């Protein structure tokens, strides 16, 4: 490679989950944007699970796509391969930079390494993680901050928390906001909304939407309690639809048991990707009262679907929502009050829907890719 040639970058996509959750949305969005500049701004190599080979081959015609060993579909094997097989692969393909997109990275890669640290909530909100997960990710973050040549984070809030809590070197951290796929997430048509309502069996009943992992940090139990208090005395109370299937929170079942029998709460699990615009954009309110996020992709996706959003002002969420979303606290009484106020104010809901839709246009995967490219150039130099 000559000095002026694009860097040869190996991206490890083996951590992408089959459900295309948060890290999947990030890697897919980033690679889709890089595909447009592959060969000019970056010489790209991607190693992926065998189940993703066709997807990435189609998405990245100018890149080299390599299948990882079948065993890395299991997390312990993947982590072991990351330390031994991935550095060997980097050497074989002549990588000048290795990018690890999910917290962990090889300790001895043989070339400069960049790693994405998605959030600092393992330190700021430790009570919302079980001990083994908290211990693992805290260790991984500390190691990556120490060993990686550059660290990429999705928000200024995450950068600032890493500096404040772990004394991270600010000169080696790059902030790359996530984008949103504006084709996949769009203001839905009446037909798209009707299709989702039919699939959910809602008929003509209105609803409040939640879409996300069922993790304690997402605060679903207090959302359920707040919604129940906000709508219990209404003549035609809107349902609450809690969609998404990843994670587990025992407190959710306890909150569900408290819901009055005349109210309707649906838990459909995963929704089809094609149904998400109709689901989010068809809701009276998309509620996401999280205790804290590294970025807040669920609220950005809801905004892109022209849904009025109710969330909390914790960590990065105001960076994403700005003045285009409504804010509440994590407590059920305050969620109830703020949700009720939104349900009673159609004019404000319509204004928030438009403001969120307009603001979402500012977040693109191409902008995120540009920051990654700059970080890789710095790591290479």
Sine and cosine of phi, psi and omega as CSV:
sin_phi,cos_phi,sin_psi,cos_psi,sin_omega,cos_omega
0.00,0.00,0.71,-0.70,0.06,-1.00
-1.00,0.08,0.22,-0.97,-0.09,-1.00
-0.87,0.49,-0.54,0.84,-0.06,-1.00
-1.00,-0.04,0.04,1.00,-0.05,-1.00
-0.99,0.16,0.40,-0.91,0.02,-1.00
-0.91,0.41,0.53,-0.85,-0.01,-1.00
-0.92,0.39,0.62,-0.79,0.10,-1.00
-1.00,0.03,0.93,-0.36,-0.14,-0.99
-0.90,-0.43,0.79,-0.62,0.11,-0.99
-0.99,-0.15,0.86,-0.50,0.05,-1.00
-0.96,-0.26,0.81,-0.58,0.03,-1.00
-1.00,0.03,0.97,-0.23,-0.02,-1.00
-0.99,-0.17,0.30,0.96,-0.08,-1.00
-0.96,0.26,-0.18,0.98,0.01,-1.00
-1.00,0.02,-0.02,1.00,-0.03,-1.00
-0.93,0.36,0.83,-0.56,-0.02,-1.00
-0.98,0.19,0.39,-0.92,-0.02,-1.00
-0.89,0.45,-0.47,0.88,-0.05,-1.00
-0.99,0.14,0.01,1.00,0.00,-1.00
0.83,0.56,0.63,0.78,0.05,-1.00
-0.93,0.37,-0.44,-0.90,-0.16,-0.99
-0.78,0.63,-0.81,0.59,-0.02,-1.00
-0.92,0.39,-0.53,0.85,0.06,-1.00
-0.91,0.42,-0.68,0.73,0.04,-1.00
-0.88,0.48,-0.67,0.75,-0.01,-1.00
-0.90,0.43,-0.79,0.61,-0.05,-1.00
-0.91,0.42,-0.70,0.72,0.01,-1.00
-0.89,0.46,-0.69,0.73,-0.01,-1.00
-0.91,0.42,-0.69,0.72,0.01,-1.00
-0.89,0.45,-0.74,0.68,-0.02,-1.00
-0.91,0.42,-0.61,0.79,0.04,-1.00
-0.86,0.51,-0.65,0.76,0.03,-1.00
-0.95,0.31,-0.64,0.77,0.01,-1.00
-0.91,0.41,-0.48,0.88,0.03,-1.00
-0.85,0.52,-0.45,0.89,-0.03,-1.00
-0.98,0.22,-0.30,0.95,-0.02,-1.00
-0.86,-0.51,0.15,0.99,-0.02,-1.00
-0.90,0.44,0.77,-0.63,-0.02,-1.00
0.99,-0.15,-0.41,0.91,0.03,-1.00
-0.96,-0.29,-0.78,0.63,-0.01,-1.00
-0.98,-0.18,-0.32,0.95,-0.02,-1.00
-0.45,-0.89,0.63,-0.78,0.13,-0.99
-0.98,-0.19,0.97,-0.24,-0.29,-0.96
-0.97,-0.22,0.71,-0.71,0.17,-0.99
-0.81,-0.58,0.73,-0.68,-0.01,-1.00
-0.82,-0.58,0.78,-0.62,0.14,-0.99
-0.96,-0.27,0.77,-0.63,-0.11,-0.99
-0.65,-0.76,0.20,-0.98,0.18,-0.98
-0.89,0.45,0.46,-0.89,-0.03,-1.00
-0.88,0.47,-0.49,0.87,0.02,-1.00
-0.93,0.36,-0.29,0.96,-0.01,-1.00
-0.97,-0.23,0.02,1.00,-0.07,-1.00
-0.85,0.53,-0.75,0.67,-0.04,-1.00
-0.89,0.45,-0.68,0.73,-0.01,-1.00
-0.84,0.54,-0.77,0.63,-0.09,-1.00
-0.97,0.24,-0.49,0.87,0.08,-1.00
-0.90,0.44,-0.65,0.76,0.02,-1.00
-0.94,0.34,-0.63,0.78,-0.06,-1.00
-0.96,0.29,-0.52,0.85,-0.16,-0.99
-0.79,-0.61,0.94,0.33,-0.04,-1.00
-0.89,0.45,-0.36,0.93,-0.02,-1.00
-1.00,-0.09,0.10,1.00,-0.05,-1.00
-0.94,-0.34,0.29,-0.96,0.11,-0.99
-0.99,-0.11,0.85,-0.52,-0.03,-1.00
-0.94,-0.34,0.81,-0.58,-0.10,-1.00
-0.85,-0.52,0.76,-0.65,0.05,-1.00
-0.97,0.22,0.69,-0.73,0.10,-1.00
-0.99,0.17,0.32,-0.95,0.09,-1.00
-0.82,0.57,0.59,-0.81,-0.07,-1.00
-0.84,0.54,-0.53,0.85,-0.08,-1.00
-0.90,0.43,-0.38,0.92,-0.10,-0.99
-0.96,0.29,-0.04,1.00,0.12,-0.99
-0.91,0.42,-0.32,0.95,0.05,-1.00
-0.98,-0.18,0.75,-0.66,-0.18,-0.98
-0.83,0.56,-0.74,0.67,-0.01,-1.00
-0.85,0.52,-0.66,0.75,0.02,-1.00
-0.92,0.39,-0.61,0.79,0.01,-1.00
-0.90,0.44,-0.68,0.73,-0.01,-1.00
-0.91,0.41,-0.60,0.80,0.05,-1.00
-0.93,0.37,-0.69,0.73,0.01,-1.00
-0.90,0.44,-0.56,0.83,0.00,-1.00
-0.86,0.51,-0.56,0.83,-0.05,-1.00
-1.00,0.10,-0.36,0.93,-0.08,-1.00
-0.86,-0.52,-0.84,0.55,-0.06,-1.00
-0.94,0.33,-0.61,0.79,-0.03,-1.00
-0.91,0.41,-0.71,0.70,0.08,-1.00
-0.87,0.50,-0.61,0.80,0.04,-1.00
-0.90,0.44,-0.68,0.74,0.04,-1.00
-0.89,0.46,-0.66,0.75,0.02,-1.00
-0.85,0.52,-0.64,0.77,0.03,-1.00
-0.93,0.38,-0.67,0.74,-0.04,-1.00
-0.89,0.45,-0.62,0.79,-0.05,-1.00
-1.00,-0.01,-0.02,1.00,0.01,-1.00
0.94,0.34,0.59,0.81,-0.02,-1.00
-0.91,0.41,0.69,-0.72,0.09,-1.00
-1.00,-0.10,-0.34,0.94,0.08,-1.00
-0.57,-0.82,0.64,-0.77,0.10,-1.00
-0.91,-0.42,0.81,-0.59,0.02,-1.00
-0.94,-0.35,0.84,-0.55,0.06,-1.00
-0.96,-0.28,0.89,-0.45,-0.18,-0.98
-1.00,-0.03,0.12,0.99,-0.10,-1.00
-0.56,-0.83,0.96,0.29,0.18,-0.98
0.95,0.32,-0.74,0.67,-0.13,-0.99
-0.99,-0.14,0.36,-0.93,0.02,-1.00
-0.42,-0.91,0.32,-0.95,0.05,-1.00
-0.91,0.41,0.60,-0.80,0.03,-1.00
-0.96,0.27,-0.53,0.85,0.02,-1.00
-0.72,-0.69,1.00,-0.05,-0.11,-0.99
-1.00,-0.04,-0.35,0.94,-0.04,-1.00
0.99,0.15,0.02,1.00,0.06,-1.00
-0.41,-0.91,0.23,-0.97,0.04,-1.00
-0.85,0.52,0.59,-0.81,-0.05,-1.00
-0.84,-0.54,0.69,-0.72,0.20,-0.98
-0.87,-0.49,0.54,-0.84,-0.05,-1.00
-0.64,-0.76,0.61,-0.79,0.07,-1.00
-1.00,-0.08,0.83,-0.55,0.13,-0.99
-0.96,-0.28,0.93,-0.38,-0.20,-0.98
-0.98,0.20,-0.49,0.87,0.03,-1.00
-0.26,-0.97,0.21,-0.98,0.01,-1.00
-0.92,-0.39,0.28,0.96,-0.09,-1.00
-0.93,0.36,-0.27,0.96,0.11,-0.99
-0.91,0.42,-0.35,0.94,0.06,-1.00
-0.98,-0.21,-0.63,0.77,-0.07,-1.00
-0.99,0.14,-0.48,0.88,-0.02,-1.00
-0.78,-0.62,0.81,0.59,-0.13,-0.99
-0.89,0.46,-0.46,0.89,-0.06,-1.00
-0.93,0.36,-0.20,0.98,-0.03,-1.00
-0.99,-0.12,0.22,0.98,0.05,-1.00
-0.78,-0.63,0.54,-0.84,0.11,-0.99
-0.95,0.31,0.33,-0.94,-0.17,-0.98
-0.87,0.50,-0.69,0.73,-0.07,-1.00
-0.91,0.41,-0.67,0.74,-0.01,-1.00
-0.93,0.37,-0.68,0.73,0.02,-1.00
-0.86,0.50,-0.72,0.70,-0.02,-1.00
-0.89,0.45,-0.70,0.72,-0.03,-1.00
-0.88,0.48,-0.78,0.62,-0.11,-0.99
-0.95,0.30,-0.53,0.85,0.09,-1.00
-0.88,0.47,-0.69,0.72,0.02,-1.00
-0.91,0.42,-0.68,0.73,-0.01,-1.00
-0.89,0.46,-0.67,0.74,-0.02,-1.00
-0.91,0.42,-0.71,0.70,0.02,-1.00
-0.87,0.50,-0.69,0.73,-0.01,-1.00
-0.90,0.43,-0.69,0.72,-0.02,-1.00
-0.91,0.41,-0.63,0.77,0.04,-1.00
-0.89,0.45,-0.52,0.85,-0.03,-1.00
-0.99,0.12,-0.61,0.79,-0.18,-0.98
-0.98,-0.18,-0.48,0.88,-0.07,-1.00
-0.96,0.29,0.54,-0.84,0.05,-1.00
-0.95,0.32,-0.60,0.80,0.10,-1.00
-0.60,-0.80,0.53,-0.85,0.03,-1.00
-0.89,-0.46,0.76,-0.65,0.02,-1.00
-0.96,-0.28,0.75,-0.66,0.02,-1.00
-0.80,-0.60,0.42,-0.91,-0.09,-1.00
-1.00,-0.02,0.06,1.00,-0.01,-1.00
-0.35,-0.94,0.38,-0.93,0.09,-1.00
-0.92,0.39,-0.56,0.83,0.02,-1.00
-0.87,0.49,-0.68,0.73,0.02,-1.00
-0.91,0.42,-0.70,0.72,0.06,-1.00
-0.84,0.55,-0.74,0.67,-0.07,-1.00
-0.90,0.43,-0.60,0.80,0.02,-1.00
-0.94,0.35,-0.61,0.79,0.04,-1.00
-0.90,0.43,-0.61,0.79,0.04,-1.00
-0.94,0.35,-0.70,0.71,-0.06,-1.00
-0.93,0.37,-0.71,0.70,-0.14,-0.99
-1.00,0.02,-0.52,0.86,-0.13,-0.99
-0.86,-0.51,0.10,0.99,0.02,-1.00
0.83,0.55,0.62,0.79,0.02,-1.00
-0.91,0.41,0.49,-0.87,0.00,-1.00
-0.97,0.22,0.94,-0.35,-0.05,-1.00
-0.90,0.44,-0.38,0.93,-0.03,-1.00
-0.97,0.25,-0.17,0.98,-0.01,-1.00
-0.94,-0.35,0.22,0.98,-0.02,-1.00
-0.92,-0.39,0.76,-0.65,0.04,-1.00
-0.90,-0.44,0.74,-0.67,0.02,-1.00
-1.00,-0.10,0.90,-0.44,0.04,-1.00
-0.84,-0.54,0.99,-0.17,0.04,-1.00
-0.86,0.51,0.60,-0.80,0.14,-0.99
-0.92,0.40,0.35,-0.94,0.12,-0.99
-0.95,-0.32,-0.16,-0.99,0.09,-1.00
-0.65,-0.76,0.63,-0.78,0.04,-1.00
-0.97,0.23,0.97,-0.24,-0.11,-0.99
-0.98,0.22,-0.11,0.99,0.15,-0.99
-1.00,0.08,-0.73,0.69,-0.01,-1.00
-0.94,0.33,-0.63,0.78,-0.02,-1.00
-0.93,-0.36,0.95,-0.32,-0.12,-0.99
-0.56,-0.83,0.24,-0.97,0.09,-1.00
-0.91,0.41,0.88,-0.48,-0.14,-0.99
-0.98,0.21,0.43,-0.90,0.11,-0.99
-0.98,0.20,0.22,-0.97,0.06,-1.00
-0.86,0.50,-0.58,0.82,-0.01,-1.00
-0.92,0.38,-0.64,0.77,0.03,-1.00
-0.91,0.42,-0.66,0.76,0.05,-1.00
-0.90,0.45,-0.69,0.72,-0.04,-1.00
-0.90,0.43,-0.60,0.80,0.00,-1.00
-0.89,0.45,-0.67,0.74,0.01,-1.00
-0.93,0.38,-0.68,0.74,0.00,-1.00
-0.88,0.48,-0.64,0.77,0.03,-1.00
-0.91,0.41,-0.67,0.74,-0.01,-1.00
-0.90,0.44,-0.57,0.82,-0.01,-1.00
-1.00,0.08,-0.15,0.99,-0.01,-1.00
0.95,0.32,0.50,0.87,-0.06,-1.00
-0.99,0.11,-0.35,0.94,-0.06,-1.00
0.87,0.49,-0.81,-0.59,-0.01,-1.00
-0.99,-0.12,0.05,1.00,-0.06,-1.00
-0.95,0.31,0.73,-0.68,0.08,-1.00
-0.97,0.25,0.20,-0.98,-0.06,-1.00
-0.42,-0.91,0.37,-0.93,0.17,-0.98
-0.97,-0.23,0.69,-0.73,-0.09,-1.00
-0.94,-0.33,0.63,-0.78,0.26,-0.97
-0.78,-0.62,0.72,-0.69,0.07,-1.00
-0.72,-0.69,0.88,-0.48,0.00,-1.00
0.21,-0.98,-0.01,-1.00,0.02,-1.00
-0.95,0.30,0.50,-0.87,0.01,-1.00
-1.00,0.00,0.84,0.54,0.00,-1.00
-0.98,-0.20,0.50,-0.87,-0.01,-1.00
-0.80,0.61,-0.56,0.83,-0.03,-1.00
-0.90,0.44,-0.39,0.92,-0.05,-1.00
-0.98,0.21,-0.26,0.96,0.15,-0.99
0.92,0.38,0.56,0.83,0.00,-1.00
-0.89,0.45,-0.65,0.76,0.01,-1.00
-0.84,0.55,-0.68,0.73,0.00,-1.00
-0.95,0.30,-0.47,0.88,0.13,-0.99
-0.90,0.44,-0.70,0.71,0.02,-1.00
-0.87,0.50,-0.72,0.70,-0.01,-1.00
-0.92,0.40,-0.66,0.75,0.01,-1.00
-0.91,0.42,-0.70,0.72,0.04,-1.00
-0.86,0.50,-0.72,0.70,-0.03,-1.00
-0.86,0.51,-0.66,0.75,0.01,-1.00
-0.94,0.33,-0.54,0.84,-0.04,-1.00
-0.95,0.30,-0.49,0.87,-0.16,-0.99
-0.90,-0.43,-0.12,0.99,-0.17,-0.99
-0.84,0.54,-0.57,0.82,-0.09,-1.00
-0.99,-0.16,0.21,0.98,-0.02,-1.00
-1.00,0.09,0.50,-0.87,-0.01,-1.00
-0.90,0.44,-0.68,0.73,0.04,-1.00
-0.80,-0.60,0.98,0.19,-0.10,-0.99
-0.92,0.39,0.74,-0.68,0.08,-1.00
-0.93,0.36,0.53,-0.85,0.08,-1.00
-0.96,0.28,0.22,-0.98,0.19,-0.98
-0.89,-0.46,0.81,-0.59,0.03,-1.00
-0.91,-0.41,0.92,-0.39,-0.01,-1.00
-0.98,-0.22,0.98,-0.18,-0.10,-1.00
-0.95,-0.31,0.37,-0.93,-0.07,-1.00
0.94,-0.33,0.53,-0.85,-0.14,-0.99
-0.83,-0.56,-0.15,0.99,-0.11,-0.99
-0.98,0.18,0.58,-0.81,0.09,-1.00
1.00,0.01,0.04,-1.00,-0.02,-1.00
-0.42,-0.91,0.64,-0.77,0.03,-1.00
-0.55,-0.84,0.95,-0.30,-0.04,-1.00
-0.86,0.51,-0.48,0.88,-0.04,-1.00
-0.91,0.40,-0.39,0.92,0.03,-1.00
-0.88,0.48,-0.70,0.71,-0.01,-1.00
-0.89,0.45,-0.59,0.81,0.03,-1.00
-0.92,0.38,-0.63,0.77,0.03,-1.00
-0.92,0.39,-0.64,0.77,0.03,-1.00
-0.87,0.49,-0.63,0.78,-0.02,-1.00
-0.91,0.42,-0.36,0.93,-0.01,-1.00
-1.00,0.07,-0.18,0.98,-0.09,-1.00
-0.94,0.35,0.78,-0.63,0.05,-1.00
-0.83,0.55,0.55,-0.83,-0.14,-0.99
-0.90,0.43,-0.38,0.92,-0.04,-1.00
-1.00,0.10,-0.09,1.00,0.04,-1.00
-1.00,-0.09,0.42,-0.91,-0.08,-1.00
-0.89,-0.45,0.85,-0.52,0.05,-1.00
-0.84,-0.54,0.81,-0.58,-0.01,-1.00
-0.92,-0.38,0.66,-0.75,0.09,-1.00
-0.79,-0.61,0.99,0.13,-0.11,-0.99
-0.98,0.19,-0.06,1.00,-0.06,-1.00
0.97,0.26,-0.55,-0.83,0.01,-1.00
-0.91,0.41,0.64,-0.77,0.16,-0.99
-0.96,-0.28,0.48,-0.88,0.07,-1.00
-0.87,0.48,0.60,-0.80,-0.02,-1.00
-0.82,0.58,-0.65,0.76,-0.04,-1.00
-0.93,0.37,-0.30,0.95,-0.02,-1.00
-1.00,0.01,-0.16,0.99,-0.11,-0.99
-0.90,0.44,-0.67,0.74,0.05,-1.00
-0.86,0.51,-0.70,0.71,0.02,-1.00
-0.90,0.44,-0.60,0.80,0.01,-1.00
-0.93,0.36,-0.79,0.61,-0.05,-1.00
-0.94,0.34,-0.76,0.65,-0.05,-1.00
-0.95,0.33,-0.31,0.95,0.02,-1.00
-1.00,0.01,-0.07,1.00,-0.04,-1.00
-0.99,0.12,0.51,-0.86,0.15,-0.99
-0.87,0.49,-0.67,0.74,0.02,-1.00
-0.54,-0.84,0.65,-0.76,0.19,-0.98
-0.98,-0.19,0.92,-0.38,-0.13,-0.99
-0.97,-0.26,0.72,-0.69,-0.05,-1.00
-0.53,-0.85,0.96,0.27,-0.12,-0.99
-1.00,0.08,0.82,0.57,-0.11,-0.99
-0.92,0.39,0.48,-0.88,0.11,-0.99
-0.97,0.25,-0.21,0.98,0.02,-1.00
0.38,-0.93,0.59,-0.81,-0.03,-1.00
-0.71,-0.70,0.44,-0.90,0.14,-0.99
-0.97,0.25,-0.48,0.87,0.09,-1.00
-0.64,-0.76,-0.93,0.36,-0.05,-1.00
0.91,-0.41,0.70,0.72,-0.02,-1.00
-0.84,0.54,-0.61,0.79,0.01,-1.00
-0.86,0.52,-0.59,0.81,0.01,-1.00
-0.97,0.24,-0.53,0.85,0.06,-1.00
-0.91,0.41,-0.67,0.74,0.02,-1.00
-0.91,0.42,-0.61,0.79,0.06,-1.00
-0.91,0.41,-0.67,0.74,0.05,-1.00
-0.86,0.50,-0.66,0.75,0.00,-1.00
-0.91,0.42,-0.38,0.92,0.04,-1.00
-1.00,-0.06,0.21,0.98,0.04,-1.00
0.88,0.47,0.62,0.78,0.07,-1.00
-0.99,-0.14,0.69,-0.72,0.18,-0.98
-0.93,0.36,0.77,-0.64,-0.15,-0.99
-0.93,-0.36,0.69,-0.72,0.15,-0.99
-0.88,-0.47,0.87,-0.50,-0.04,-1.00
-0.60,-0.80,-0.17,-0.98,0.00,-1.00
-0.94,-0.35,0.38,-0.92,0.02,-1.00
-1.00,0.02,0.65,0.76,-0.09,-1.00
-0.99,-0.11,0.71,-0.70,0.08,-1.00
0.76,0.65,-0.89,-0.46,-0.16,-0.99
-0.99,0.12,-0.21,0.98,-0.16,-0.99
-0.85,0.53,-0.63,0.78,0.08,-1.00
-0.91,0.40,-0.44,0.90,0.08,-1.00
-0.90,0.43,-0.55,0.83,-0.01,-1.00
-1.00,0.08,-0.75,0.66,-0.10,-0.99
-0.98,0.18,-0.53,0.85,-0.04,-1.00
0.82,0.58,-0.70,-0.72,0.04,-1.00
-1.00,-0.09,0.20,0.98,-0.07,-1.00
-1.00,-0.10,0.07,1.00,0.03,-1.00
-0.75,-0.66,0.28,-0.96,0.10,-0.99
-1.00,-0.10,0.54,-0.84,-0.05,-1.00
-0.89,-0.45,0.49,-0.87,0.06,-1.00
-0.62,-0.78,-0.08,-1.00,0.10,-1.00
-0.97,-0.23,-0.07,-1.00,0.00,-1.00
-1.00,0.07,-0.17,0.99,-0.09,-1.00
-0.99,0.15,0.63,-0.78,-0.07,-1.00
-0.88,0.48,-0.60,0.80,0.01,-1.00
-0.90,0.43,-0.65,0.76,0.01,-1.00
-0.95,0.30,-0.62,0.78,0.10,-0.99
-0.85,0.53,-0.69,0.73,0.01,-1.00
-0.87,0.50,-0.73,0.69,-0.04,-1.00
-0.91,0.42,-0.71,0.70,-0.06,-1.00
-0.96,0.28,-0.57,0.82,0.07,-1.00
-0.92,0.39,-0.70,0.72,0.02,-1.00
-0.87,0.50,-0.66,0.76,0.02,-1.00
-0.88,0.47,-0.64,0.77,0.04,-1.00
-0.93,0.38,-0.68,0.74,-0.01,-1.00
-0.89,0.46,-0.49,0.87,-0.02,-1.00
-1.00,0.06,-0.08,1.00,-0.12,-0.99
-0.80,-0.60,0.99,0.12,-0.03,-1.00
-0.88,0.47,-0.61,0.80,-0.01,-1.00
-0.87,0.50,-0.69,0.72,0.01,-1.00
-0.92,0.39,-0.63,0.78,0.03,-1.00
-0.87,0.48,-0.69,0.73,0.00,-1.00
-0.91,0.42,-0.63,0.78,0.01,-1.00
-0.92,0.40,-0.66,0.75,0.04,-1.00
-0.91,0.42,-0.64,0.76,0.01,-1.00
-0.86,0.51,-0.70,0.71,0.00,-1.00
-0.94,0.34,-0.67,0.74,-0.01,-1.00
-0.90,0.43,-0.66,0.75,0.03,-1.00
-0.91,0.41,-0.65,0.76,0.02,-1.00
-0.87,0.49,-0.69,0.72,0.00,-1.00
-0.92,0.38,-0.67,0.74,-0.02,-1.00
-0.91,0.40,-0.59,0.81,-0.02,-1.00
-0.86,0.50,-0.46,0.89,0.00,-1.00
-0.90,0.43,-0.34,0.94,-0.02,-1.00
-0.97,0.24,-0.27,0.96,-0.06,-1.00
-0.97,-0.23,0.95,-0.32,-0.02,-1.00
-0.81,-0.58,0.50,-0.87,0.06,-1.00
-0.94,0.34,-0.40,0.92,0.05,-1.00
-0.92,0.40,-0.63,0.77,0.06,-1.00
-0.90,0.43,-0.65,0.76,0.05,-1.00
-0.89,0.46,-0.69,0.72,0.00,-1.00
-0.88,0.48,-0.61,0.79,0.00,-1.00
-0.88,0.48,-0.64,0.77,0.03,-1.00
-0.92,0.39,-0.65,0.76,0.05,-1.00
-0.88,0.48,-0.70,0.71,0.00,-1.00
-0.87,0.50,-0.66,0.75,0.02,-1.00
-0.91,0.42,-0.64,0.77,0.02,-1.00
-0.90,0.43,-0.65,0.76,0.01,-1.00
-0.92,0.40,-0.59,0.81,0.04,-1.00
-0.92,0.40,-0.64,0.77,0.04,-1.00
-0.91,0.41,-0.66,0.75,0.00,-1.00
-0.91,0.42,-0.57,0.82,-0.05,-1.00
-0.95,0.30,-0.52,0.86,-0.11,-0.99
-0.98,0.21,0.00,0.00,0.00,0.00
